[in-house]
């Protein structure tokens, strides 16, 4: 039960970091997608752990 007090702040940090990176990706003219970028797009960064920033 004591570990929940440690996991909750970690979860909040992950959520906070993901929101800022999506904005930065859009400023670069890209979009966030799960997994990897499909053919006509190229990766230009990361939005979060599982999301990649792709640009045409």
C-alpha positions as CSV (number, residue, x, y, z in Angstrom):
1,X,0.0,0.0,0.0
2,X,2.9,2.4,0.7
3,X,4.1,2.1,-2.9
4,X,0.9,3.8,-4.2
5,X,2.2,7.1,-2.7
6,X,5.2,6.8,-4.9
7,X,3.4,5.7,-8.0
8,X,0.9,8.5,-8.0
9,X,3.4,11.4,-8.4
10,X,5.2,9.4,-11.1
11,X,1.9,9.0,-13.0
12,X,1.3,12.8,-12.8
13,X,4.7,13.6,-14.2
14,X,4.2,11.3,-17.1
15,X,0.8,12.9,-18.0
16,X,2.2,16.4,-17.6
17,X,5.2,15.6,-19.9
18,X,3.0,14.1,-22.6
19,X,0.9,17.2,-23.0
20,X,3.8,19.5,-23.5
21,X,5.4,17.3,-26.1
22,X,2.3,17.2,-28.3
23,X,2.2,21.0,-28.4
24,X,5.9,21.1,-29.5
25,X,5.1,18.5,-32.2
26,X,2.3,20.6,-33.6
27,X,4.5,23.7,-33.6
28,X,7.0,21.8,-35.8
29,X,4.1,21.1,-38.2
30,X,3.7,17.4,-37.2
31,X,1.2,15.2,-35.6
32,X,1.3,12.5,-32.9
33,X,0.6,8.8,-33.7
34,X,0.8,5.5,-31.8
35,X,3.6,3.2,-32.8
36,X,5.5,4.5,-35.8
37,X,5.1,6.8,-38.8
38,X,3.5,5.4,-42.0
39,X,5.1,5.7,-45.4
40,X,4.8,9.3,-46.6
41,X,5.6,10.6,-43.2
42,X,8.9,10.7,-41.3
43,X,9.6,10.8,-37.5
44,X,10.7,14.2,-36.2
45,X,10.5,13.5,-32.4
46,X,8.5,11.8,-29.7
47,X,5.3,12.9,-28.1
48,X,5.3,10.4,-25.3
49,X,6.6,6.9,-24.5
50,X,4.4,5.2,-27.1
51,X,3.6,8.1,-29.4
52,X,5.8,9.4,-32.2
53,X,5.8,12.8,-33.8
54,X,5.5,12.5,-37.6
55,X,5.7,15.1,-40.3
56,X,4.9,15.0,-44.0
